[in-house]
Amino acid sequence: MNSVSPDSGNTVERQGDRIIKTFGSRIAFVREQGIYEKLSGTGLAPQMLYAQDGVIETAYVEGRDFYEVFLEATGDPKKQAACFELFFDWYRRYRDITKISIGEIDFEDFLIADGRLLCLDFEHCKPGSMEEDVARLACLLALYPRGYTTAGMESAKLFVCVGASFLDWQPEILAKAVPQAAQELEERYGLKRLPAMAQYLAAYFTCSGVVLAGGKSSRMHQDKRQMEVDGRTMLEASTSLVAAMPRRMISVAKGEEAGFPGFETIQDEHTDFGPIEGIARTLRFSDQPWTLYLTCDMPLLTDKLLRLFLSYPKDEADAFMFEAGGVRQTFPLLLRTENAVRALQEAMEKNERSVQGAIENRLKIKTIRAEDFRDFAPRMLWNINTPEDYEEITK
């Protein structure tokens, strides 16, 4: 193994059971030596055997490239999640010890050996926040290999979802770091600038996702949550759209249980108050700057339409709603959590039942024309409430 980096002037070669790295920069050498010393004995990096005069020798470790293992897991969320769990376990320990950012380290700089993760390159480490690291790596996943792809964005969302269970970061800082990281990477790789995609990812990464599923289905005469459309239940269709958000909840009526994997069940405190109570109550549990509400009876809502919905700049309003055919739609509904908690609680105390009325009277609303989405069809925003509705969409 012999390699030369044209950017840094470093050379790396293997000699028997050692890896010898000669640095082109004195600063990079000192930086990497310092990190190796801090990580000595932790199992987070190979053992450093020698460091002097711009040369670092480390023990050779037999293992597999972390990124190759991840790519093999493409299409299998459970295996991808296992890769990300391995990474964040490493990263949490690394941050606890060093208190600094990993900088421009890529996933290719990691090795899996005997079930543990090791990092091989530390010369880019520098002062910085964990939010900046997470934003950069998430954007790398979303942009692989030549720009945004559906598979890449799903991996990025899962990456942040897993990370949220390991680390206690500040969502507001992450939301600002994502567009900046995306722009830097787009410029670095000569990719087309797509700021709306970065805005979407930033919004998704900092949202609580709630599916409202507390209705009685009285007009349907059966539990519509379990009725199937295109091979999956309507509840599954809604939950799939928010399944990788950092916080996920299903709102149900008092005394009910949803028991849906990966989602926390939040019961209403009262009976027959309607969806406004589910919204007001789950807002109190949301730990993200934004909270997104879907209903369990909109099986034709697509991820692409939701992407448009979430991609708008968030400094304009406290509530986002679609307008279709000149009519404002209640759902999907995106609320600024901090402001909406107070507004909806006040509406509940005044015995108000209309979600739109409560929001219109108390919050600044941004209305998004659904027709601006070129593939929009009115059916995407339909609520399926009656047997006739169900027959119409399944025939």
C-alpha positions as CSV (number, residue, x, y, z in Angstrom):
1,M,0.0,0.0,0.0
2,N,1.5,3.2,-1.2
3,S,-0.3,6.5,-1.9
4,V,0.4,10.1,-2.4
5,S,-2.2,12.9,-1.8
6,P,-1.7,15.7,-4.4
7,D,-3.7,18.1,-2.3
8,S,-1.8,17.7,1.0
9,G,1.5,16.4,-0.2
10,N,1.3,13.5,2.2
11,T,2.5,10.0,1.4
12,V,1.2,6.8,3.0
13,E,2.9,3.4,2.7
14,R,2.7,0.1,4.4
15,Q,5.8,-1.7,5.7
16,G,4.9,-5.0,7.2
17,D,2.8,-4.5,10.2
18,R,3.2,-0.7,10.1
19,I,1.6,2.2,8.3
20,I,4.0,5.1,7.7
21,K,2.5,8.5,6.9
22,T,4.9,11.3,5.9
23,F,3.3,14.8,6.1
24,G,3.7,17.6,3.6
25,S,2.6,20.1,6.3
26,R,4.1,20.6,9.8
27,I,0.8,21.9,11.1
28,A,-1.1,18.8,9.9
29,F,1.6,16.5,11.5
30,V,1.3,18.2,14.8
31,R,-2.5,18.2,14.7
32,E,-2.7,14.5,13.9
33,Q,0.0,13.6,16.5
34,G,-2.0,15.4,19.1
35,I,-5.2,13.5,18.4
36,Y,-3.5,10.1,18.3
37,E,-2.0,10.9,21.7
38,K,-5.4,11.8,23.2
39,L,-7.0,8.6,21.7
40,S,-4.2,6.3,22.9
41,G,-5.6,3.2,24.5
42,T,-9.2,4.0,23.6
43,G,-9.6,1.6,20.7
44,L,-10.9,4.5,18.6
45,A,-7.8,4.6,16.4
46,P,-4.8,2.4,15.5
47,Q,-2.0,2.4,18.0
48,M,0.6,5.2,17.2
49,L,4.1,3.6,17.4
50,Y,6.3,6.6,16.4
51,A,5.9,10.3,15.7
52,Q,8.8,12.6,14.9
53,D,10.0,14.9,12.1
54,G,6.8,15.0,10.2
55,V,6.4,11.2,10.2
56,I,3.8,9.1,12.1
57,E,3.9,5.3,12.2
58,T,0.8,3.4,13.3
59,A,0.1,-0.3,13.7
60,Y,-1.5,-1.9,10.6
61,V,-5.0,-3.0,11.3
62,E,-6.8,-5.6,9.1
63,G,-10.4,-4.6,8.5
64,R,-13.0,-3.4,6.0
65,D,-13.6,0.1,4.7
66,F,-16.6,1.5,6.6
67,Y,-18.0,3.2,3.5
68,E,-17.9,0.0,1.5
69,V,-19.9,-1.8,4.2
70,F,-22.4,1.0,4.2
71,L,-22.8,0.9,0.4
72,E,-23.4,-2.9,0.6
73,A,-26.3,-2.1,3.0
74,T,-28.0,0.2,0.4
75,G,-31.7,-0.7,0.3
76,D,-31.7,-2.3,3.8
77,P,-32.5,0.4,6.4
78,K,-31.7,-2.0,9.3
79,K,-28.2,-2.7,8.1
80,Q,-27.7,1.0,7.3
81,A,-28.9,1.9,10.8
82,A,-26.4,-0.6,12.3
83,C,-23.6,1.2,10.4
84,F,-24.7,4.5,11.7
85,E,-25.0,3.2,15.2
86,L,-21.4,2.1,15.0
87,F,-20.3,5.5,13.7
88,F,-22.1,7.5,16.4
89,D,-20.9,5.3,19.2
90,W,-17.4,6.1,17.9
91,Y,-18.1,9.8,17.4
92,R,-19.7,10.3,20.9
93,R,-16.6,8.8,22.5
94,Y,-14.3,10.8,20.3
95,R,-16.0,14.1,21.2
96,D,-16.0,13.3,24.9
97,I,-12.2,12.9,24.7
98,T,-11.1,15.5,22.2
99,K,-13.8,18.2,22.4
100,I,-13.1,19.1,18.8
101,S,-14.6,18.6,15.3
102,I,-13.5,15.9,12.9
103,G,-13.4,18.6,10.2
104,E,-13.2,17.2,6.6
105,I,-12.9,13.6,7.5
106,D,-15.0,11.4,5.2
107,F,-16.6,8.0,5.8
108,E,-13.8,6.5,3.7
109,D,-11.4,7.4,6.5
110,F,-12.9,4.8,8.8
111,L,-12.2,1.1,9.2
112,I,-14.3,-1.7,10.7
113,A,-12.2,-4.3,12.5
114,D,-13.5,-7.0,14.8
115,G,-16.8,-5.2,15.2
116,R,-15.4,-1.9,16.2
117,L,-14.8,1.3,14.3
118,L,-11.4,3.0,14.0
119,C,-10.5,6.3,12.3
120,L,-7.3,6.6,10.3
121,D,-7.0,10.3,9.5
122,F,-7.0,13.2,12.0
123,E,-5.1,16.0,10.3
124,H,-8.3,17.9,9.5
125,C,-9.6,17.9,13.1
126,K,-10.2,21.4,14.4
127,P,-12.3,23.4,16.8
128,G,-16.0,23.1,15.8
129,S,-19.4,21.9,16.9
130,M,-20.9,18.4,16.6
131,E,-23.8,20.0,14.6
132,E,-21.3,21.1,11.9
133,D,-19.9,17.5,11.7
134,V,-23.3,15.9,11.5
135,A,-24.5,18.4,8.9
136,R,-21.5,17.8,6.7
137,L,-21.6,14.0,6.9
138,A,-25.4,14.0,6.3
139,C,-25.0,16.2,3.2
140,L,-22.2,14.0,2.0
141,L,-24.6,11.1,2.1
142,A,-27.4,13.1,0.4
143,L,-25.1,14.2,-2.4
144,Y,-23.5,10.9,-3.2
145,P,-22.3,10.2,-5.8
146,R,-23.0,13.2,-8.1
147,G,-25.8,15.1,-6.5
148,Y,-29.0,14.6,-4.6
149,T,-30.7,11.3,-5.1
150,T,-33.6,9.7,-3.4
151,A,-31.5,6.9,-1.9
152,G,-28.9,9.4,-0.7
153,M,-31.4,11.6,1.0
154,E,-33.1,8.7,2.7
155,S,-29.6,7.6,4.0
156,A,-29.0,11.2,5.2
157,K,-32.3,11.3,7.1
158,L,-31.6,7.9,8.7
159,F,-28.1,9.0,9.6
160,V,-29.5,12.0,11.5
161,C,-32.3,10.0,13.0
162,V,-29.8,7.5,14.5
163,G,-27.5,10.3,15.6
164,A,-30.3,12.0,17.5
165,S,-30.5,8.9,19.8
166,F,-26.8,9.1,20.6
167,L,-26.1,12.8,20.9
168,D,-27.7,15.8,22.5
169,W,-27.2,18.5,19.8
170,Q,-28.9,21.8,19.3
171,P,-31.5,21.5,16.5
172,E,-31.4,25.2,15.7
173,I,-27.6,25.1,15.1
174,L,-28.0,22.0,13.0
175,A,-30.7,23.7,10.9
176,K,-28.2,26.5,10.1
177,A,-25.3,24.2,9.5
178,V,-27.0,22.0,6.9
179,P,-27.4,24.7,4.1
180,Q,-23.9,25.9,4.6
181,A,-22.4,22.4,4.5
182,A,-24.5,21.6,1.4
183,Q,-23.3,24.7,-0.4
184,E,-19.6,24.0,0.5
185,L,-19.9,20.4,-0.8
186,E,-21.8,21.4,-4.0
187,E,-19.0,23.9,-4.8
188,R,-16.3,21.5,-3.9
189,Y,-17.6,18.8,-6.2
190,G,-18.8,21.2,-8.9
191,L,-22.4,20.3,-8.5
192,K,-25.5,22.3,-9.3
193,R,-26.6,24.5,-6.5
194,L,-30.0,23.4,-5.1
195,P,-30.7,25.4,-2.0
196,A,-34.3,24.2,-1.7
197,M,-33.0,20.6,-1.2
198,A,-30.7,21.7,1.6
199,Q,-33.6,23.6,3.1
200,Y,-35.7,20.4,3.0
201,L,-33.1,18.4,4.7
202,A,-32.5,21.0,7.3
203,A,-36.3,21.1,8.0
204,Y,-36.6,17.3,8.1
205,F,-33.6,17.0,10.4
206,T,-35.2,19.4,12.9
207,C,-38.8,18.3,12.9
208,S,-40.9,16.2,15.1
209,G,-43.3,14.1,13.0
210,V,-46.8,13.4,14.2
211,V,-49.5,11.3,12.7
212,L,-52.9,12.1,13.9
213,A,-54.8,8.8,14.3
214,G,-57.4,9.5,17.0
215,G,-60.6,9.7,14.9
216,K,-63.5,7.4,15.3
217,S,-63.8,6.5,11.6
218,S,-67.6,6.8,12.1
219,R,-68.3,7.5,8.4
220,M,-66.1,4.7,7.3
221,H,-67.8,2.1,9.6
222,Q,-64.4,0.5,10.3
223,D,-61.0,1.4,11.5
224,K,-59.6,3.2,8.4
225,R,-56.1,3.2,9.8
226,Q,-55.9,-0.5,9.0
227,M,-57.5,-0.2,5.5
228,E,-55.0,-0.9,2.7
229,V,-54.1,1.3,-0.3
230,D,-51.5,0.0,-2.7
231,G,-50.5,-2.9,-0.4
232,R,-50.0,-1.0,2.8
233,T,-52.3,0.4,5.5
234,M,-53.2,4.0,5.5
235,L,-51.4,4.4,8.9
236,E,-48.2,2.8,7.4
237,A,-48.4,5.2,4.4
238,S,-48.5,8.3,6.7
239,T,-45.8,7.0,9.2
240,S,-43.4,6.2,6.3
241,L,-43.2,9.9,5.4
242,V,-41.8,10.9,8.9
243,A,-40.2,7.6,9.9
244,A,-36.7,9.1,10.0
245,M,-37.5,12.4,11.8
246,P,-35.6,12.8,15.1
247,R,-38.9,12.6,17.1
248,R,-41.9,10.5,15.9
249,M,-45.3,10.3,17.5
250,I,-48.7,8.9,16.8
251,S,-51.6,10.8,18.4
252,V,-54.6,8.6,19.4
253,A,-57.8,8.9,21.4
254,K,-57.9,8.6,25.2
255,G,-57.4,4.9,26.2
256,E,-56.1,3.8,22.8
257,E,-52.7,2.4,21.8
258,A,-51.1,2.5,18.4
259,G,-48.1,0.2,19.1
260,F,-46.3,1.3,15.9
261,P,-42.6,0.5,15.8
262,G,-40.4,3.5,16.2
263,F,-43.2,5.8,17.2
264,E,-44.3,7.0,20.6
265,T,-48.0,6.8,21.3
266,I,-49.5,10.0,22.8
267,Q,-53.1,9.7,24.1
268,D,-55.6,12.5,24.3
269,E,-56.5,13.7,27.8
270,H,-60.1,14.3,26.9
271,T,-62.8,12.6,24.9
272,D,-64.4,14.0,21.7
273,F,-62.3,17.2,21.4
274,G,-61.1,16.5,17.9
275,P,-57.7,16.8,16.2
276,I,-57.0,20.1,17.9
277,E,-56.3,18.3,21.2
278,G,-54.0,15.8,19.5
279,I,-52.0,18.8,18.1
280,A,-52.0,20.7,21.3
281,R,-50.9,17.7,23.4
282,T,-48.1,16.4,21.1
283,L,-46.7,20.0,20.8
284,R,-45.9,19.7,24.5
285,F,-43.8,16.5,23.8
286,S,-42.0,17.9,20.7
287,D,-38.3,18.6,21.3
288,Q,-37.7,20.0,17.9
289,P,-38.0,23.6,16.6
290,W,-40.7,22.4,14.2
291,T,-43.5,19.9,14.4
292,L,-45.1,18.4,11.3
293,Y,-48.7,17.0,11.4
294,L,-50.1,14.4,9.0
295,T,-53.3,12.5,9.3
296,C,-53.6,8.8,9.0
297,D,-56.2,9.0,6.1
298,M,-54.1,10.7,3.4
299,P,-52.5,7.7,1.7
300,L,-51.9,9.5,-1.6
301,L,-49.7,12.2,-0.1
302,T,-46.2,11.7,-1.6
303,D,-42.7,12.3,-0.3
304,K,-42.0,14.6,-3.2
305,L,-45.0,16.8,-2.4
306,L,-43.9,16.9,1.3
307,R,-40.4,17.8,0.1
308,L,-41.8,20.9,-1.6
309,F,-43.8,21.7,1.6
310,L,-40.7,21.5,3.9
311,S,-38.3,23.3,1.5
312,Y,-39.6,26.8,2.0
313,P,-37.4,29.2,4.2
314,K,-38.6,29.0,7.8
315,D,-38.2,32.7,8.8
316,E,-41.4,33.8,7.2
317,A,-44.1,32.2,9.5
318,D,-45.1,30.2,12.4
319,A,-47.4,27.8,10.5
320,F,-47.2,26.4,6.9
321,M,-50.2,25.1,5.0
322,F,-51.0,24.1,1.5
323,E,-53.6,25.8,-0.7
324,A,-55.2,23.8,-3.4
325,G,-57.9,25.1,-5.8
326,G,-57.9,28.3,-3.9
327,V,-58.8,26.6,-0.6
328,R,-56.5,26.4,2.4
329,Q,-55.8,22.8,3.5
330,T,-55.5,22.0,7.1
331,F,-53.0,19.1,6.6
332,P,-50.2,18.6,6.2
333,L,-49.5,21.2,8.8
334,L,-46.1,22.5,9.9
335,L,-45.9,24.5,13.1
336,R,-43.1,26.4,14.9
337,T,-43.2,24.4,18.1
338,E,-42.4,27.2,20.6
339,N,-45.1,29.6,19.4
340,A,-47.7,27.0,18.5
341,V,-47.6,25.4,22.0
342,R,-49.0,28.6,23.5
343,A,-51.4,29.3,20.7
344,L,-53.0,25.9,20.7
345,Q,-53.2,25.7,24.5
346,E,-55.0,29.0,24.6
347,A,-57.5,27.7,22.0
348,M,-58.1,24.6,24.0
349,E,-58.7,26.6,27.1
350,K,-61.3,28.6,25.2
351,N,-63.0,25.4,24.0
352,E,-62.2,26.1,20.4
353,R,-62.5,23.0,18.1
354,S,-61.3,24.4,14.7
355,V,-57.7,23.8,14.0
356,Q,-57.6,26.3,11.2
357,G,-59.5,28.9,13.2
358,A,-57.2,28.5,16.2
359,I,-54.1,28.9,14.0
360,E,-55.4,31.8,11.9
361,N,-56.3,33.8,15.0
362,R,-53.0,33.4,16.7
363,L,-50.1,32.5,14.3
364,K,-48.5,34.0,11.2
365,I,-49.3,31.6,8.3
366,K,-47.4,30.9,5.1
367,T,-49.7,29.4,2.5
368,I,-48.0,27.3,-0.2
369,R,-49.8,26.7,-3.6
370,A,-49.9,23.0,-4.1
371,E,-50.2,23.6,-7.8
372,D,-46.7,25.0,-7.9
373,F,-45.6,21.3,-7.7
374,R,-45.6,20.2,-11.3
375,D,-46.8,16.7,-10.6
376,F,-49.5,17.8,-8.2
377,A,-52.9,16.1,-8.4
378,P,-55.8,17.0,-6.0
379,R,-56.0,13.4,-4.9
380,M,-52.7,13.8,-3.1
381,L,-54.4,15.9,-0.4
382,W,-57.6,13.9,-0.1
383,N,-58.8,12.7,3.2
384,I,-60.4,9.3,3.0
385,N,-63.5,9.4,5.2
386,T,-66.2,7.3,3.6
387,P,-66.5,3.9,1.8
388,E,-67.1,5.9,-1.4
389,D,-63.8,7.8,-0.9
390,Y,-62.0,4.5,-0.4
391,E,-63.6,2.9,-3.4
392,E,-62.7,5.9,-5.6
393,I,-59.0,5.7,-4.7
394,T,-58.7,1.9,-4.9
395,K,-60.6,1.2,-8.1
